Amino acid sequence: MTAVGKSVVRLDARSKVTGAAVFARDLRVPDMLHMKLVFAGRPHARIASLDTSRALTCPGVHAIFTARDVPHNLYGLMVADQPVFCEDVVRFVGDRVAAVVADTPEHAAAAAALVAVQYEDLPVLADPDQALRPGAPILHAEHPDNVLRTIRLRRGNAAAAMASADVVVERTYTTSYQEHAFMEPEAGLGYIDEQGRVTVHGAGQNTHDDQRQIAEALGLPLDQVRVIYGPIGGAFGGREDISVQLVLALAAWRLRRPVKIEWTRTESITAHHKRHPIRLHYKWGARRDGILVAAEMDIVSDAGAYASTSTSVLDNFLFAATGPYNIPNVRIDGRAVYTNNISTGALRGFGAPQAAFASELQMAHLAEELGIDPITIRLRNCLRDGDLLATQSPVPGGVSVAELLEICARQAGAVETSEGWHLPDVGQAGNLAQAKKRGLGIAVSMKNAGFSFGFPEGSTARVVLHGDTEIESAEVHTAAAEVGQGTHSVLAQLAAERLGISVERVRVVASDTADIGDAGPASASRLTFFAGNAVVSAADMALASWRDEDRPAVAEYRYNAPQTTPFDPETGASVNSVSFSYAAQAVEVEVDAQTGLVRLERVVAVQDPGRAVNPQQVRAQIEGAVVQAQGWAVMENFVTEGGRILTDRLSTYLIPTARDIPSSVETHLLEKPDPEGPLGVRGVGEAPFGPLAPAIVCAVRDATGVWFDRLPLTPEAVWRGLHEG
Ligand code: MOS
């Protein structure tokens, strides 16, 4: 291997470190105008009147756009249910009613404040229970019960098997919202390019999804719309949906002038979706030896005002709900429910972290009730090659969960004896003040790559080879979005590997719909796998044409993943996924019983990347996921009240800083090749998010004797749990 397996310096490292990288917020062109949006600021109301006449007379104002100006006013990544501008009703505080375009940002803001909207407030559906109540207001006419999506799975006979179980654990878990908190709030520039195309230069997770939604909303043919991404300050799922792209395209199209927008942090937090809060009612039964016999699950997720990716996130529960375990009898019923809260959707893990939280805590409770150690009970049940998932399709090949768990347990200090595994007692470590208690927890998780369930997954790449007698340079053309995860560097490494040249000779030309076909989104742990497969094949084909003396040698390839199938609506049966990745983590916490503060003293993270194309980047993904999962588990507390967001800035919505995170994350990689991945690659970005939160809850239990079922474990919540029972 010449390029793969090496921690080569990222292609964008220098430009990011020196500040040379031009982010969407940095874009400036002569003659550009500035946009400010008018947000609803209320969770549910009828628009009685909308008057822009006064705002239009403000200094510097060029135009004000409302619903009347949008040819097709409904959009959405998966379900077109969200108005570009609301016309009759607003359904959450972040709904938009108008866009003001002016010569300066200040003039745009001043005029936006004078757009006069008269609202008649409507009853607010502040949670799914209220939305499901008979007689509740209907938020979308197509869903008179406010249920956006229902899932149903029946494998074996769960009720009969449950009755035969020696022990049954039945608990309800509640997970919390999470904000993406990417570094760069939404921004972009819309303009008409030299070929007359409506162009948006911005930041997102899939240029081609943005392009399609813009074309649909404006009623333009696809080739009249162009989307370009430059460097992006983070995404984490928060840029899967359209944010500013549509309104920029609309303004540029109508005004024939460049138009820029930059959201404030509060606009960003208020207007883009969040991770789903989900209530998970879990009932699992096992035999005395710990073998799982039945699982029954009812889950309800708060979809918020619009669909976003709620349908797909819920679908993922059909196989994620049982964790990486083989359970022969399963019943799942789930609903995603519209409310007047902020929409919920993709955030690193796409539903898998919520599933892992419940399923791993079920395993911990079962282990405790049966007197079996947490490693042994998992090893007795975990998926192995050839096992069936809850959806009754075979788990994709190369299952590594058992190996990862054993490595993780050993690294955490556990020893295997004839009676099972003994975890170290960390409660006695050091000279702890009396109020401080230490504990250890361990958990595993899995994550699929790609959207699954019949979604046509693929990726296009083009490789161009320049030179005469030797390949002097290679270009990799791809629409794969570099959102900070390092995908362009990894694709360059895969190309260099196949071409037999050094990475320095590979240039990545990326993320312009006018240049290359769809790579699919930077999401679902999928780019190294899907775009990687496309690049590897395009490189192989370009090399063949190079050997045929073509100069330059050019090859374009579309990788189409093995087809998955939609689930049967009655049984949930389906071929759901192409590839899975797995992670195991152990965490040692210190709990301060006086303040309720949970500190992470030690994290052991073990993961299978299939093949680590760039080991340093894999480790960085794991460290980043651990920190983000720590935020979700013990710090980040997104507070809403009657649909209003009380934590709309980073001074009230606290995310981990350098002072909060563990001093190091001990990462261990096991490379078990994925049969379908390029050179054996699996996805790496999401799997390491899953185990941390349940491992922390287990560690807190080990430290204090108290179980928690609800996220986040803020100091206040922990203190109450310890002192109020
Ligand atoms: Mo991701 S949560 O699939 O953008």
Residues whose N, C-alpha, C, O or C-beta is under 5 A from the ligand:
A	BS01	MOS	F236 G237 E240 A346 L347 R348 G349 F350 A522 S523 A524
